[in-house]
Every structure is written in structure tokens, then in C-alpha cells.
């Protein structure tokens, strides 16, 4: 073997040794991993516990109305000040309700969702007298902490979206329990009759052209 080939072979061998050493070093670095034991601290843990009284960024939630649905320790009767009741809020509430609530409560809130149709015990209807009278803070609290068979959803639904769902459930209740005055009822009947007549006329014209 020539000196040149011998040198090339030695270089490849040295490079392989170096790469293997780096790989092992990267796989098993000289550091403490989560929950690993350590003799450095007196309690034998490698992880440090938070200093008493510390609060994570974003964890200082002094507005109990917004974050807990309570005012002076009682369930809030109204939406928080920073939650503006408008079409955008109701649309967001509908979208979040359909995603997280309708499977059990049903799209219209009667407790007849898909999982109920498959045998899961039905939740109470939002249109019962009891739930029509509860404060909005009650609905928010149930979403946050759960109740009965319903699990807590605070880890999946942020506070702003919980209030959007609360607003939407109130809209559902109103939509299914409208008390029409005689004047409003007459106007609705006239509009329906006009629409039905227009539909019949359109159908007759279609047959005539055929």
C-alpha cells in the first residue's frame, strides 16, 4: 500500500472515530434532564420548584368576572365589560359551540346531540325553565369547571371563547322561545303567504315554458 493510500485510510478512520464520539456526546449530553435525579440539591431532584408566590406570565387573573364568571363571589348576571355583544361575538360563539358543545347539547340546544343519539345520557335542554333563568355566569362556570358528566373545558376553550359560547346559548334560548305579539304574528303570516304565492307563480311559469 502506498503512503498516499495509507494516509487516506488513516484520515477516514480518524474521521469515523471523531463522528462516533460526537454522536454519543450529542445523544447523552452532560446535563440534567426533566425529573432526573441529582445529588447537587438537598431534595435529590434536578428540577427546581417555582419560588412561592410566583405567577406565570399571563397567569395573573385578577378580573374574576372575565376569568371566573363571578362578581363579588356570586355568579355573574351579565357579560364582562370587555366582551362586546355583537354579530361577530355570536358568530364566534356559534362556531365554538358547534365544535365543542353540539355533540351532546345538539345544534339547537335541546340536548339531542349525536352522542346522545348513540346512547350517551342526555344533558338538560337549554330551553328548560331552569336554564333559561340561570345567570350567564352559571353557563361560563360549567364550561370552565364542568358539571356532572360534563368535563371541564378550560384547558381547550380560552375565556374569550367561553363568553362567546355563553352569548350564543342565550341567543339560542331566545330564538326558540320567541313570544310574538298579534301584530308580529300577522306580519309573519302575511310574509309567508306572499313567499308561498311567489313560489307557486314561479312554478306555474316554469311549467308553461316547458
C-alpha positions in Angstrom: 0.0 0.0 0.0 1.4 3.4 -1.0 2.0 6.1 1.6 -0.8 8.2 0.0 -3.4 5.4 0.3 -2.2 4.7 3.9 -2.7 8.3 4.8 -6.2 8.5 3.2 -7.2 5.3 5.1 -5.9 6.8 8.4 -7.8 10.0 7.8 -11.1 8.2 7.2 -10.6 6.0 10.3 -9.9 9.1 12.4 -12.9 10.9 11.0 -15.1 7.9 11.8 -13.9 7.8 15.4 -14.5 11.6 15.8 -18.0 11.3 14.3 -18.9 8.4 16.6 -17.7 10.3 19.6 -19.7 13.4 18.6 -22.8 11.3 18.1 -22.5 9.8 21.5 -21.8 13.2 23.1 -24.9 14.7 21.4 -27.2 11.7 22.4 -26.1 11.8 26.0 -25.2 15.3 26.9 -23.7 16.1 30.4 -26.8 17.9 31.7 -29.8 17.2 33.9 -33.0 16.3 32.1 -36.5 16.9 33.4 -37.3 14.7 36.5 -33.8 13.4 36.6 -32.2 12.7 40.0 -29.4 15.0 41.2 -27.1 14.9 44.2 -26.4 18.6 43.8 -29.7 19.7 45.6 -30.7 18.5 49.0 -34.0 17.0 47.9 -32.4 14.9 45.2 -34.2 16.5 42.3 -32.7 18.0 39.3 -35.7 20.3 38.7 -36.3 23.4 40.8 -39.7 24.2 42.2 -41.1 27.7 41.5 -40.5 30.2 44.2 -43.5 30.5 46.5 -45.9 33.2 45.3 -44.6 33.4 41.7 -47.1 33.6 38.9 -46.5 32.5 35.3 -46.7 35.1 32.5 -50.4 35.6 31.7 -51.5 33.9 34.9 -52.3 36.9 37.0 -56.1 36.8 36.6 -57.5 39.5 38.9 -60.6 40.1 36.8 -62.8 37.4 38.4 -65.8 38.5 36.2 -63.9 37.7 33.0 -61.9 34.7 34.1 -64.2 33.0 36.6 -67.7 34.3 35.7 -68.2 35.7 39.2 -68.8 39.1 40.7 -68.2 39.5 44.4 -68.2 35.7 44.8 -71.6 35.3 43.0 -72.3 34.0 39.5 -72.2 37.0 37.1 -75.6 38.1 35.8 -74.1 39.9 32.8 -71.2 39.7 30.3 -67.9 41.3 31.3 -67.3 44.9 30.2 -64.6 43.9 27.7 -67.0 41.4 26.0 -69.0 43.3 23.4 -72.2 41.7 22.4 -72.3 41.9 18.6 -72.8 39.8 15.5 -69.1 38.8 15.4 -69.3 37.6 19.0 -72.4 35.5 18.3 -70.8 34.0 15.1 -67.7 33.1 17.1 -69.9 31.6 19.8 -71.8 29.6 17.2 -68.6 28.2 15.7 -67.2 27.2 19.0 -70.5 25.8 20.3 -70.8 23.6 17.2 -67.2 22.4 17.7 -67.3 21.7 21.5 -70.9 21.6 22.6 -73.3 20.4 19.9 -72.2 16.8 20.0 -74.1 16.5 23.4 -76.3 19.5 23.5 -77.5 19.5 19.9 -77.3 22.3 17.4 -80.4 24.0 18.8 -79.6 23.3 22.5 -82.3 20.6 23.2 -79.8 18.0 24.5 -80.2 15.8 21.5 -76.7 15.7 20.0 -75.1 12.9 18.1 -73.5 11.2 21.1 -76.9 11.2 22.8 -78.5 9.6 19.7 -75.9 6.8 20.2 -76.8 6.1 23.8 -75.0 8.7 25.9 -77.2 10.2 28.7 -78.8 13.4 27.5 -77.8 16.7 29.1 -80.6 19.1 30.2 -82.2 21.3 27.5 -81.1 24.9 27.4 -84.8 25.7 26.8 -86.0 24.3 30.2 -87.4 26.9 32.6 -84.4 26.4 35.0 -81.7 27.0 32.5 -83.5 30.0 31.0 -83.4 31.6 34.4 -79.8 30.9 35.4 -77.3 33.8 35.2 -74.8 33.8 32.4 -72.0 33.2 34.9 -73.5 29.7 35.5 -73.0 28.7 31.9 -69.5 30.1 31.9 -68.7 28.3 35.2 -69.9 24.9 33.8 -67.8 25.3 30.7 -64.8 26.2 32.9 -65.1 23.6 35.7 -67.5 21.0 34.3 -70.7 19.7 36.0 -72.0 16.1 36.3 -70.9 14.1 33.3 -69.7 17.2 31.5 -65.9 17.6 31.8 -64.1 20.9 32.4 -63.2 22.6 29.1 -61.0 25.4 30.4 -57.9 23.6 29.0 -59.4 23.7 25.5 -61.5 26.8 25.3 -59.9 30.2 26.3 -62.0 32.7 28.4 -63.0 34.9 25.5 -64.4 31.9 23.5 -66.2 30.7 26.6 -68.0 34.0 26.8 -68.8 33.8 23.1 -70.4 30.4 23.7 -72.4 31.9 26.6 -73.7 34.7 24.4 -74.6 32.2 21.7 -76.5 29.9 24.1 -78.6 32.9 25.2 -79.3 33.7 21.5 -80.4 30.0 21.1 -82.7 30.3 24.1 -84.3 33.5 22.7 -84.6 32.0 19.2 -86.6 29.0 20.4 -88.8 30.9 22.8 -90.0 34.0 21.0 -93.3 35.4 22.2 -94.8 37.0 19.1 -97.4 39.8 19.5 -100.6 39.5 17.4 -99.2 42.3 15.1 -95.9 40.5 14.6 -97.6 37.1 14.1 -99.9 38.7 11.4 -96.9 40.3 9.7 -95.1 36.9 9.6 -98.1 35.1 8.3 -98.6 37.7 5.5 -94.9 37.4 4.6 -95.1 33.6 4.5 -98.2 33.7 2.4 -96.6 36.1 -0.1 -93.5 33.9 -0.4 -95.7 30.8 -0.9 -97.7 32.6 -3.6 -94.5 33.8 -5.3 -93.1 30.2 -5.3 -96.3 28.9 -6.8 -96.3 31.5 -9.5 -92.7 30.7 -10.4 -93.5 27.0 -10.6 -96.5 27.7 -12.9 -94.3 29.8 -15.2 -91.8 27.1 -15.4 -94.4 24.5 -16.4 -95.8 27.0 -19.0 -92.4 27.4 -20.6 -91.9 23.6 -20.8 
